[in-house]
């Protein structure tokens, strides 16, 4: 009889522990679903924002990087033309051969 009571207590303890674990597992599952929902919401938000920025930032000829590029190209071309038009240019170091 004492053996049976001991087994019953062990079974009740195991049942209580399983109920706690199942509650924790269901709580974990709910949190996991909430996290997935939040991730989906964040992804939709950034996709919407990305589309808005693509519409807003339409490339033009007046972009700062293009203006700088064209300015530098014009300076180099002007330098090459000026140097090419000066036939009397003497090099600072003459070749002695």
C-alpha positions in Angstrom: 0.0 0.0 0.0 2.8 2.4 0.8 4.4 1.5 -2.5 1.2 2.4 -4.3 0.9 5.7 -2.5 4.5 6.6 -3.3 3.9 5.8 -7.0 0.7 7.9 -7.0 2.6 10.9 -5.5 5.3 10.5 -8.1 2.6 10.3 -10.9 0.9 13.4 -9.5 4.2 15.3 -9.4 5.0 14.3 -13.0 1.5 15.4 -14.1 2.0 18.8 -12.4 5.4 19.2 -14.0 4.0 18.3 -17.4 1.2 20.9 -17.0 3.8 23.6 -16.2 5.9 22.6 -19.1 2.9 22.6 -21.5 1.9 26.1 -20.2 5.5 27.3 -20.7 5.5 25.8 -24.2 2.2 27.4 -25.2 3.5 30.7 -23.9 6.6 30.3 -25.9 4.5 29.4 -29.0 2.4 32.6 -28.5 5.5 34.7 -28.1 7.0 33.1 -31.2 3.9 33.9 -33.2 3.9 37.5 -31.9 7.6 37.9 -32.9 6.8 36.5 -36.4 3.9 39.0 -36.7 6.2 41.9 -35.7 8.9 40.9 -38.1 6.3 40.8 -40.9 5.0 44.2 -39.9 8.5 45.6 -39.9 9.3 44.1 -43.3 6.1 45.6 -44.8 7.0 49.0 -43.2 10.5 49.0 -44.7 9.2 47.8 -48.1 6.7 50.7 -48.2 9.4 53.1 -47.1 11.8 51.8 -49.8 9.1 52.3 -52.5 8.5 55.8 -51.2 12.2 56.7 -51.3 12.6 55.3 -54.8 9.8 57.5 -56.0 11.2 60.5 -54.1 14.9 60.1 -55.2 14.6 60.1 -58.9 18.1 60.6 -60.4 18.7 63.9 -62.2 21.7 65.5 -63.9 22.0 67.9 -60.8 23.0 65.1 -58.3 25.9 66.3 -56.3 28.1 63.3 -57.2 27.5 63.8 -60.9 28.2 67.6 -60.7 31.5 66.9 -59.0 32.3 64.2 -61.5 31.6 66.5 -64.5 33.5 69.4 -62.8 36.6 67.2 -62.4 36.3 65.9 -65.9 36.1 69.4 -67.3 39.2 70.4 -65.3 41.2 67.5 -66.6 40.1 68.2 -70.2 40.9 71.9 -69.9 44.4 71.0 -68.5 45.1 68.6 -71.3 44.0 71.1 -74.0 46.0 73.9 -72.5 49.1 71.8 -72.2 48.6 70.5 -75.8 48.3 74.0 -77.2 51.6 75.2 -75.8 54.3 74.0 -78.2 57.1 75.9 -76.4 56.7 74.0 -73.2 60.0 72.9 -71.9 60.4 70.0 -69.5 62.1 70.9 -66.3 64.4 67.8 -66.7 66.0 67.5 -70.1 67.0 64.2 -71.4 70.7 64.2 -72.0 70.9 61.3 -74.4 
